[in-house]
Structures are given as structure tokens and as C-alpha cells.
Amino acid sequence: MQTSVEQTAQKQPAFAGQRIGRWVIERVCPTLRGPARFAACTCDCGKHSIIKIRYLLTGRSLSCGCLGADRRWRKLARLETAREFRRMWNLARVDFARVSDRWRNFAAFVDDMGFRPRGKGLIRLDEGGAFERSNCYWGTRRRRDLAGRH
């Protein structure tokens, strides 16, 4: 004869192994009365937590918080890269430097250079050369100051 906990566990849908957002459901935590309300989950970043099943199914909980931090970092990186992109255009206008046709589009600039790493800025290898992939790299601000104004 089965106990009420075992009977309740058998009635639950098989959530174990499912991925919801960054959570992977390890097991459903059975309760004495009614359906299970919680699940033991592991986030992609390695953190373990007990989450209400309702929050998982409605999308209220998609991660342990690391997803929001990643989104904030990406937004900041995008803003900082856009700032460097505008700076490049301002320098090109002042120095009469050519900007490659491909880099007239911000998306193409990001494809070639990637997002601006923290603490770095766009540096031209040849100060008199054009702003293009073969002549630019992300370098530290100190390196930019040593190389010249840009």
C-alpha cells in the first residue's frame, strides 16, 4: 500500500528534466496534501533553488537573477559601443578621416568589432588611415593616449 505522499507524487506531471528559461527542473517536491507546489531547480549558472511550479509555468521565474544581470550588461555594452561609434564619426569629421562604407551601419560595426570591452576604446593603428576593420582595434584608454588622440 502506498502512502499519500507517494500517491500525490504519481499524479504530478513529469516536470523533471524540463528546461524553463535558464532553470532545469531536477525534481518535483511532493507535499502531503494536494498537488506539488514546488520544484527543485538548477540554474545554468550553477545555483540551486526551490521554485514554485506556478512561477515556472507562467514565466515569472526564468533564472536565479543571472538573466537580468546579463541583460543589463548587454544593454550597457550596447550603449558604450554606440558611444564609441559616435566618437568615431566625430573624429572622422574633425580629422577628415575616411570611414569604411561597411561601417556606416552600426550593426556592421558591431559585427566587425564586437561590443566595446570594459575600459577600452577604439584605436586606429595608423593615425592617418581610415576607420576600418583592418586599421582599428579595442585598446586601453592609456594605450589610446600613448598612440595619440585616437
N, C-alpha and C positions, 0 to 999 in steps of 0.2 A: 504494500500500500504506500502511496506517495504522500508526502507532506504537502501542505497548502503552498509552501514556497516553491516546491518542485512543479506542482500543477500550474502555478502562475507563470513560472519561467517557460513552460512548454507552450503557453498561449501567446507569448510575446512573438512579434515578428522577428525574423533573423536579421538583426542590425549588425552583428559582429562582422568586422572586415570592411564595412562600407566606409567610403570617404565622403565627408561633407565639408566643403571648404578646405581648410588645412587640417581638419580633425580626421583621425582614423578611429573608428569605434572598435575598441578592444572587446568589450563585453557589456551586456545589459545587466544592471544591478537589480536583482529580484527584490520585491517587497512582500510583506506578509499579507497586505490587503490590496486588492485591485491590481491594475496593470503597473508594470515597472515605470517609474518616472525618471530614472537617471541612467546614464551610461558612462562607463569608464572609457576615456578617450586619450589619445596621444596626438599632440600637435606635430607638424612637420619639423618644428624647431627642437623637438625632444621633450617638451613639457607635458606632464601627465595631469589630468584633471577629471573631475566628476561633473558632468553637464546634464542639465535637464533635457530629456529627449525632445520635449516640445520646442526648446530653443534651437536644437539641431534641425528639426524638421521645418521650422518656419524661417530659418536662415538668420535668426537673431544672434547666433554664435557661430562664427566661421573660423575662428582661431583663438589662441590664448591671448591675443593682443599684438602678436608679431605682425599680423597682416596690416593693421592700421599703422604701425611704425614703418613698415616697408612702403606703404602708400604715401605717408608723409615725407619719407626720404626721397622717393621718386619725384614727388611734386617739387621739393626743394631743389633737387638736382636739375629738373627741367627748367625751373626759374633761373638758377645760376647759369645754366648753359645758354639760355635766352639772353641773359645779361652780357655774357661774353660775345654772343653773336652780334648784339647791338654795338658793343665796343669795337668789334672787328670792322663793322660798317663805318663807324665814326672815324676810326684810324685810317681806313681806306680813303675816306673823303678828304681828310686833312693832309695825308701824305701822297695823295694821288696814286695810291696803290691799286692794282687790279685785283678784283675778286673773281675767282673762277665761276663760270656760268653755272656749274652744278651747285655751288654754294649760295646761289641767290635764293634758294629754298632752305628754310630752317630744317625740315625733315631730312634733306640730303646732307646737310652739315652734320646732324646728329648721326646719321648712318656712317659717315666717314670718320668722324672724330669720337663719337660716343658722348655720353654725358660728362660734364666737367667734373673731374675728381676734386675732392675737398682740398682746398689750399693751393690749387693750381690754376693757371691761366693759360690762354692761348699765346704761343710764342712762334714767331717766324724764324726759321733757320737763316734765311737770307733776308736781311732787313729791307733790301731794295726789291725783293721778289714779291710775287703775287700771294694772295691768301688762297692757298690750295692745299690739298691733302699732302702732297709731296714736300711742301715747304713749311708745314705747321705741325706742332705737337703740343701736348699739355705739359707745362713745366711749372716749377715752383715760382712764386712771385719773386723770390730772391734771384732766381736764375733769370727771370724776365728783366729785373732791374739791372743785372750784370750784362745781359745781352743788349740792353738799350731800353728805349721806352716801350717797345712792344716786341 
